[in-house]
Amino acid sequence: MTEAAQPTLAAGGESVGRASGWSRFAEGSGPGYLFLTPWLIGLFCFTLGPIVYSFYLSFTRFDLLTAPDWVGLENYRRILTEDPKFLASMRVTFLYVLFSVPLKLAFALAVAMLLNKGIKGLTLYRALFYLPSLLGASVAIAILWRAIFSADGLINQLLWSLFGINGPSWITNPKYALWTLVALGVWQFGSPMIIFLAGLRQIPQDMYEAASLDGASAWRQFWKITLPLLTPIVFFNVIIQTIEAFKSFTPAFIISGGLGGPVNSTLFYALYLYQEAFSFFRMGYASALAWILLVIISVFTAISFLSSRYWVHYDD
Amino acid sequence: MTIDARPKPGSLEAEQAERRPLWRSLLIHAALIAMCFVMIYPLLWMVSASVRPQDEIFSSASLIPSAIDWGAYWRGWNGLRVSFGTFFLNSFVIAALAVIGNVLACSLTAFAFARLEFFGKRFWFAIMLVTLMLPYQVTLIPQYVLFLKLGWVDTILPLVVPKFLAADAFFIFLMVQFFRGIPRELDEAAMMDGCSAWRIYWKIMLPLSTPVLATAAVFTFIWTWDDFFGPLIYLNDMRQYTVMLGLRTFTDSTGESDFGGLFAMSVASLVPIFLLFLVFQRLLIEGIATTGIKR
């Protein structure tokens, strides 16, 4: 294997053979690290450095003005044992994740299956269903949502004129406020729908042909063919959407005017963390909150991956 | 890597569609149209609310205003101490810089991962993948402290500089996937001719990668345009505000009284995204389908 026959951009790297790490580094890695430089600077300044510093801050009291004051595990102790707002925000966030993610994915899959039936105008339908996903992160949509679900908003107008029902003020009622946000999340089912659609198109049609010949009903075909073959994509969507849902901030901020009200019913975890950090300048406490969030997301991801071999179908 | 929308003539799907009785096709279309209508109704209602007479906004669920009145756009545009013109300009500048930064820095990084051999490549690649999953809250406060120390708070630098250092790992991943699909023979031939890695990147990879660069550019623009959290934290002076911050301030100050103006500015803020959607719809949808972009 001479270099002339097998050129690589890292010329020289292979000819050194069993050289030590450092000399290999010196010989062939130059261009690679040159191209990597901007990212490496960013990685150390904006990610790795901050992670270490954030971990340290989580054991301190820090208000930005004076130097961080070491308090040991005090922040964590207070969060976990005597912080009602933490509990409220956990409850709100878990309810949101638990309802918005499955509902969103169920809608996404159902619509994707309708669109996968070889119908005309698929491109147009797909674009229209996707539009809310693309616009949904905007403050403008949160404003729209607040107006739609207000006491005299669109929803109550429709309830009144169609069914004669006098609807409540959804946004200002602690019983309903969170559900308007769940609805907003589900409304944005477009992007998982597109991913499902791409997955559905990979399933060989002759599997369905064969199943039909054997007399399997559409219902049975869904459970025995579609869903099992789609589990890798379900898995992917569940992970991505759950992490996104845990981090959700803007809609709750706009709809509750930044307060997470009424009665903390929309106090999303990310919103609570923001308040602690940037309204009360309890930076140490907020750092501890961030680390707890990281632990929760990591545990969730780990469980998903560990459990995946029992329910995710991979090609043999 | 294209996802062709229409079933090809003679394909199984086309046959399936032909065999289906007409009434079933109609039923599917009726269901889809009804769902689309429900989905899009709120958006249409907002557009209609922005041009209807103020007293009609909360008294009618219909989409057709009794009269067209563009006054809300004028009121909204000048509804705050600083005009929305400034906010739009600020948003455009930040989004444009973010696009340039992301496309340049992420493609450089992706090129290294996809094409160059160097010590520790697998390690760095794994780190890059891990940063994809990291919730931003964990780095948020130290970053804020850093930018505060640098004197960058109240400037657009915290929103722009990280893009030039490829902080959006997602786009690196997207580009690595695409670069790997480009035939290696091309750059190997160029290398035999004595091309440097830089020239291969600049003269071969980038020109061949316009689809993925465009996808990254459009998504970066939209996400930066929509970003609320970053500007909320880093921009305090109203003359620096982005459109999203302007909207939020509008809801706090006059929102309860001037819904027309608020809706008008909300609609205006969505126009750039909507135009990008119209032009690049196919690119966006393919980008999501092939990589699983989150929204």
Chai-1 contact restraints between the chains, C-beta under 6 A:
chainA,res_idxA,chainB,res_idxB,connection_type,confidence,min_distance_angstrom,max_distance_angstrom,comment,restraint_id
A,P7,B,E188,contact,1.0,0.0,6.0,A-B,restraint_1
A,P7,B,M191,contact,1.0,0.0,6.0,A-B,restraint_2
A,T8,B,E117,contact,1.0,0.0,6.0,A-B,restraint_3
A,L9,B,L116,contact,1.0,0.0,6.0,A-B,restraint_4
A,L9,B,A197,contact,1.0,0.0,6.0,A-B,restraint_5
A,A10,B,E117,contact,1.0,0.0,6.0,A-B,restraint_6
A,G13,B,E117,contact,1.0,0.0,6.0,A-B,restraint_7
A,R24,B,F119,contact,1.0,0.0,6.0,A-B,restraint_8
A,F25,B,F119,contact,1.0,0.0,6.0,A-B,restraint_9
A,S29,B,F118,contact,1.0,0.0,6.0,A-B,restraint_10
A,S29,B,F119,contact,1.0,0.0,6.0,A-B,restraint_11
A,P31,B,L116,contact,1.0,0.0,6.0,A-B,restraint_12
A,P31,B,A197,contact,1.0,0.0,6.0,A-B,restraint_13
A,G32,B,A112,contact,1.0,0.0,6.0,A-B,restraint_14
A,G32,B,L116,contact,1.0,0.0,6.0,A-B,restraint_15
A,G32,B,F118,contact,1.0,0.0,6.0,A-B,restraint_16
A,Y33,B,F118,contact,1.0,0.0,6.0,A-B,restraint_17
A,F35,B,L108,contact,1.0,0.0,6.0,A-B,restraint_18
A,F35,B,F111,contact,1.0,0.0,6.0,A-B,restraint_19
A,F35,B,A112,contact,1.0,0.0,6.0,A-B,restraint_20
A,L36,B,A112,contact,1.0,0.0,6.0,A-B,restraint_21
A,P38,B,A105,contact,1.0,0.0,6.0,A-B,restraint_22
A,P38,B,L165,contact,1.0,0.0,6.0,A-B,restraint_23
A,P38,B,A166,contact,1.0,0.0,6.0,A-B,restraint_24
A,W39,B,T109,contact,1.0,0.0,6.0,A-B,restraint_25
A,W39,B,A166,contact,1.0,0.0,6.0,A-B,restraint_26
A,I41,B,L165,contact,1.0,0.0,6.0,A-B,restraint_27
A,G42,B,L165,contact,1.0,0.0,6.0,A-B,restraint_28
A,G42,B,A166,contact,1.0,0.0,6.0,A-B,restraint_29
A,G42,B,A167,contact,1.0,0.0,6.0,A-B,restraint_30
A,F46,B,Q143,contact,1.0,0.0,6.0,A-B,restraint_31
A,F46,B,P162,contact,1.0,0.0,6.0,A-B,restraint_32
A,F46,B,A167,contact,1.0,0.0,6.0,A-B,restraint_33
A,T47,B,T131,contact,1.0,0.0,6.0,A-B,restraint_34
A,T47,B,T139,contact,1.0,0.0,6.0,A-B,restraint_35
A,P50,B,T139,contact,1.0,0.0,6.0,A-B,restraint_36
A,P50,B,P142,contact,1.0,0.0,6.0,A-B,restraint_37
A,P50,B,Q143,contact,1.0,0.0,6.0,A-B,restraint_38
A,Y53,B,P142,contact,1.0,0.0,6.0,A-B,restraint_39
A,S54,B,V138,contact,1.0,0.0,6.0,A-B,restraint_40
A,S54,B,I141,contact,1.0,0.0,6.0,A-B,restraint_41
A,S54,B,P142,contact,1.0,0.0,6.0,A-B,restraint_42
A,G118,B,P7,contact,1.0,0.0,6.0,A-B,restraint_43
A,G118,B,E13,contact,1.0,0.0,6.0,A-B,restraint_44
A,G118,B,Q16,contact,1.0,0.0,6.0,A-B,restraint_45
A,G118,B,A17,contact,1.0,0.0,6.0,A-B,restraint_46
A,I119,B,I28,contact,1.0,0.0,6.0,A-B,restraint_47
A,L122,B,A5,contact,1.0,0.0,6.0,A-B,restraint_48
A,T123,B,A5,contact,1.0,0.0,6.0,A-B,restraint_49
A,Y125,B,L32,contact,1.0,0.0,6.0,A-B,restraint_50
A,A127,B,Q281,contact,1.0,0.0,6.0,A-B,restraint_51
A,L128,B,C36,contact,1.0,0.0,6.0,A-B,restraint_52
A,P132,B,M39,contact,1.0,0.0,6.0,A-B,restraint_53
A,S133,B,R295,contact,1.0,0.0,6.0,A-B,restraint_54
A,L134,B,F277,contact,1.0,0.0,6.0,A-B,restraint_55
A,L135,B,L270,contact,1.0,0.0,6.0,A-B,restraint_56
A,A137,B,D226,contact,1.0,0.0,6.0,A-B,restraint_57
A,S138,B,D226,contact,1.0,0.0,6.0,A-B,restraint_58
A,V139,B,F228,contact,1.0,0.0,6.0,A-B,restraint_59
A,V139,B,M244,contact,1.0,0.0,6.0,A-B,restraint_60
A,V139,B,L247,contact,1.0,0.0,6.0,A-B,restraint_61
A,V139,B,R248,contact,1.0,0.0,6.0,A-B,restraint_62
A,A140,B,S266,contact,1.0,0.0,6.0,A-B,restraint_63
A,A140,B,S269,contact,1.0,0.0,6.0,A-B,restraint_64
A,A140,B,L270,contact,1.0,0.0,6.0,A-B,restraint_65
A,I143,B,S266,contact,1.0,0.0,6.0,A-B,restraint_66
A,L144,B,P42,contact,1.0,0.0,6.0,A-B,restraint_67
A,L144,B,M46,contact,1.0,0.0,6.0,A-B,restraint_68
A,I148,B,P42,contact,1.0,0.0,6.0,A-B,restraint_69
A,D152,B,F58,contact,1.0,0.0,6.0,A-B,restraint_70
A,L154,B,W45,contact,1.0,0.0,6.0,A-B,restraint_71
A,L154,B,A61,contact,1.0,0.0,6.0,A-B,restraint_72
A,Q157,B,A61,contact,1.0,0.0,6.0,A-B,restraint_73
A,L158,B,A61,contact,1.0,0.0,6.0,A-B,restraint_74
A,S191,B,I288,contact,1.0,0.0,6.0,A-B,restraint_75
A,S191,B,R295,contact,1.0,0.0,6.0,A-B,restraint_76
A,I194,B,I285,contact,1.0,0.0,6.0,A-B,restraint_77
A,I194,B,I288,contact,1.0,0.0,6.0,A-B,restraint_78
A,I194,B,A289,contact,1.0,0.0,6.0,A-B,restraint_79
A,I195,B,G292,contact,1.0,0.0,6.0,A-B,restraint_80
A,A198,B,I3,contact,1.0,0.0,6.0,A-B,restraint_81
A,A198,B,A289,contact,1.0,0.0,6.0,A-B,restraint_82
A,Q205,B,L12,contact,1.0,0.0,6.0,A-B,restraint_83
A,F236,B,G292,contact,1.0,0.0,6.0,A-B,restraint_84
A,I240,B,K294,contact,1.0,0.0,6.0,A-B,restraint_85
A,E244,B,K294,contact,1.0,0.0,6.0,A-B,restraint_86
A,K247,B,P135,contact,1.0,0.0,6.0,A-B,restraint_87
A,F249,B,F229,contact,1.0,0.0,6.0,A-B,restraint_88
A,T250,B,F228,contact,1.0,0.0,6.0,A-B,restraint_89
A,L273,B,Q137,contact,1.0,0.0,6.0,A-B,restraint_90
A,A277,B,I141,contact,1.0,0.0,6.0,A-B,restraint_91
A,M283,B,I141,contact,1.0,0.0,6.0,A-B,restraint_92
A,S287,B,I141,contact,1.0,0.0,6.0,A-B,restraint_93
A,A290,B,Q137,contact,1.0,0.0,6.0,A-B,restraint_94
A,A290,B,V138,contact,1.0,0.0,6.0,A-B,restraint_95
A,L293,B,P135,contact,1.0,0.0,6.0,A-B,restraint_96
A,L293,B,Q137,contact,1.0,0.0,6.0,A-B,restraint_97
A,L294,B,V138,contact,1.0,0.0,6.0,A-B,restraint_98
A,I297,B,P135,contact,1.0,0.0,6.0,A-B,restraint_99
